[in-house]
Amino acid sequence: MATSGSKNFSLTRNDIINAGLRKIGEYDKGETPSGDETADASEALNVLINELAGVYGADIFLRTEATLFLQKGQAEYGIGPSGNTMADTFTTTTIDGLESAPLSALTVVDSTGMTVGDIIGIEQTADSTVHWSTISSITSATEIVIGLDTTADTTNGAVWSFTAFDTTDHITEAYVQTALSAAHSAFDIVITVDSTAGMSPADFIGVKLTDNSIHWTQILAVDSATQVTIYQGLASAASDDGEVYAYTTKAYRPRSIFAPYRRSADGSDNQIDQIGEQEYRNLTLKSSVGVPNLVHYRASLDSGTLYVWPTGDGNTDKIVILANYYPDDFDSASDNAQFPVEWSSALIWGLAAELGPEYGLPDREQKRNFQIAAAKRERALDADIEDAPVIFARSSQATRG
């Protein structure tokens, strides 16, 4: 018996659309739908897959583990891809004459618009490179002090400064963890670590400070296997071996979450309870500090909010959740469905049923297509079951507060 030896069958967006249109007799095999018909069918298909996940619970295969980094004393965390620490506005000036290395106190033409803590870039006139540092103080309208700079002399070099729009809401599906390889001081932007493996420019980076808070900014440059330059200098001192986290992409808003647990620095996990809106609202002091043991998740249209109680004391850095997501959109003709292959027939018949009324199919035929689509959907849902026993028992409502 000859077989292909491959197990990689998949359907693209247009494969599903063409098959759905054939089911309702709109096209014969080999014919090509018009652009408008493809666009309309694509819209219907995106509506369908989100309904399957959000209404019918077709999302077991979309579940993803996500890690929330806790900030000391913070009770609420926005969950979604928004939030960027890079600047969108700059202040520009120039060095007033010659400044010799090592640079520290700089005389500039005008310091208007600059503030302490701003990120500052100084042009090195010899090779036109830019050295990045942080403003530690502004002593006059023409003099600023930066973190110690050991780069070359600069004459009338350009100066740029901006305020980073930082956020303490950091949740991601994948990150790298390392540690500082030396102690660091406030305003340091050149950070030495055990390893920069997995880090890239523009990645988010969090450095654990001695006060147990995490300083979040972004990576300006990966200088070597053990050194990075960050956009915004450290808010305060950091100890040798302090934890460092870096990641590229923030997690999207989950439709729902479940199975939250704390992950300690040594990698051990401890389950925590997920509670509802009313139970969270009934907590008397939501700013209590301690070891987090309760979370409440509220989904909204554009983002979600995770409430943590008690707020972290800085010793617990991470809460890990399992998140139920919506499937990826079909944006182009070649996009594959983010569904297992056994869902192919359910997607095709579901789309055919949705398109029937738009193409004026007789009521009897529309009813038949919806019945077939429902049967296909239910069989696919029945196949997507969790490998776990179901236990029926009486429950009692515990009181927390």
ZIVENVEN-V711809 format. One record per backbone hydrogen bond with DSSP energy under -1.0 kcal/mol. CO is the residue of the C=O (numbers start at 1). NH is the residue of the N-H. E is the energy in kcal/mol with one decimal. If there is no record, write none. Layout:
[[CO	NH	E] [CO	NH	E]]
This chain:
[[11	337	-1.3] [12	16	-2.1] [13	17	-2.3] [14	18	-2.8] [15	19	-2.2] [16	20	-2.7] [17	21	-2.4] [18	22	-1.8] [19	23	-1.8] [20	24	-1.0] [21	26	-2.5] [22	25	-1.6] [28	31	-2.1] [34	38	-2.3] [35	39	-2.3] [36	40	-2.5] [37	41	-2.4] [38	42	-2.4] [39	43	-2.0] [40	44	-2.1] [41	45	-2.3] [42	46	-2.2] [43	47	-2.0] [44	48	-2.2] [45	49	-2.4] [46	50	-1.6] [47	51	-1.8] [48	52	-2.5] [49	53	-1.7] [50	54	-2.9] [51	55	-2.6] [51	56	-1.5] [52	58	-2.7] [57	59	-2.0] [59	62	-1.5] [60	63	-1.1] [64	323	-2.8] [66	321	-2.7] [67	172	-1.9] [68	319	-2.4] [71	74	-2.4] [75	308	-2.7] [77	306	-2.7] [79	304	-2.5] [91	161	-2.4] [93	159	-2.8] [94	109	-2.3] [95	97	-1.4] [97	156	-2.9] [99	154	-2.5] [103	149	-2.4] [104	146	-2.3] [106	144	-2.2] [107	96	-2.8] [111	114	-2.1] [115	118	-2.1] [118	135	-2.7] [119	162	-2.1] [120	133	-2.8] [121	160	-2.4] [122	131	-2.8] [124	127	-1.0] [124	128	-2.3] [129	124	-3.6] [131	122	-2.7] [133	120	-2.5] [134	147	-1.4] [135	117	-3.1] [137	145	-3.1] [141	111	-2.5] [142	108	-3.0] [143	139	-1.2] [143	140	-1.6] [144	106	-3.2] [145	136	-2.7] [145	137	-1.6] [149	103	-1.8] [154	99	-2.8] [157	95	-2.8] [158	123	-2.8] [159	93	-2.3] [160	121	-3.3] [161	91	-3.0] [162	119	-2.6] [164	166	-1.3] [170	69	-2.6] [171	251	-2.9] [172	67	-3.2] [176	246	-2.1] [178	244	-2.3] [179	194	-2.4] [180	241	-1.8] [184	238	-2.4] [185	188	-1.7] [188	234	-2.0] [189	230	-2.8] [191	228	-2.5] [192	181	-1.9] [196	199	-2.3] [200	203	-2.0] [203	219	-2.5] [204	247	-2.1] [205	217	-2.2] [206	245	-2.6] [207	215	-3.0] [209	212	-1.9] [213	209	-3.0] [215	207	-2.3] [217	205	-2.4] [218	231	-2.7] [219	202	-3.4] [221	229	-2.9] [225	196	-1.8] [226	193	-2.3] [227	223	-1.0] [227	224	-1.8] [228	191	-3.2] [229	220	-2.6] [229	221	-1.8] [234	187	-3.2] [237	210	-2.4] [238	184	-3.0] [239	242	-1.9] [242	180	-2.5] [243	208	-2.9] [244	178	-2.6] [245	206	-3.1] [246	176	-2.8] [247	204	-2.4] [256	324	-3.0] [258	322	-2.2] [260	272	-2.0] [261	320	-3.0] [262	270	-2.1] [264	267	-2.0] [268	264	-2.7] [270	262	-3.0] [273	295	-2.1] [276	280	-2.2] [277	281	-2.6] [278	282	-1.7] [280	283	-1.5] [285	288	-1.4] [288	311	-3.0] [293	273	-2.2] [294	309	-2.6] [295	275	-2.7] [296	307	-3.3] [298	305	-2.5] [303	300	-1.7] [304	79	-3.4] [305	298	-2.7] [306	77	-1.9] [307	296	-2.0] [309	293	-2.2] [309	294	-2.4] [311	290	-2.6] [312	73	-2.4] [317	70	-3.5] [318	263	-2.0] [319	68	-3.2] [320	261	-2.1] [321	66	-2.6] [322	258	-2.2] [323	64	-2.0] [324	255	-3.5] [324	256	-1.1] [332	335	-1.5] [333	14	-1.8] [335	13	-1.8] [337	339	-1.2] [340	343	-2.1] [341	344	-1.9] [343	347	-2.4] [344	348	-2.3] [345	349	-2.7] [346	350	-2.2] [347	351	-2.3] [348	352	-2.4] [349	353	-2.3] [350	354	-1.9] [351	355	-2.2] [352	356	-1.5] [355	359	-1.3] [356	361	-1.9] [357	360	-1.1] [362	366	-2.5] [363	367	-2.7] [364	368	-1.9] [365	369	-2.4] [366	370	-2.5] [367	371	-2.0] [368	372	-2.4] [369	373	-2.8] [370	374	-2.4] [371	375	-2.2] [372	376	-2.6] [373	377	-2.5] [374	378	-2.5] [375	379	-2.1] [376	380	-2.1] [377	381	-2.6] [378	382	-2.4] [379	383	-1.4] [380	384	-1.2] [383	385	-1.5] [386	388	-2.0]]
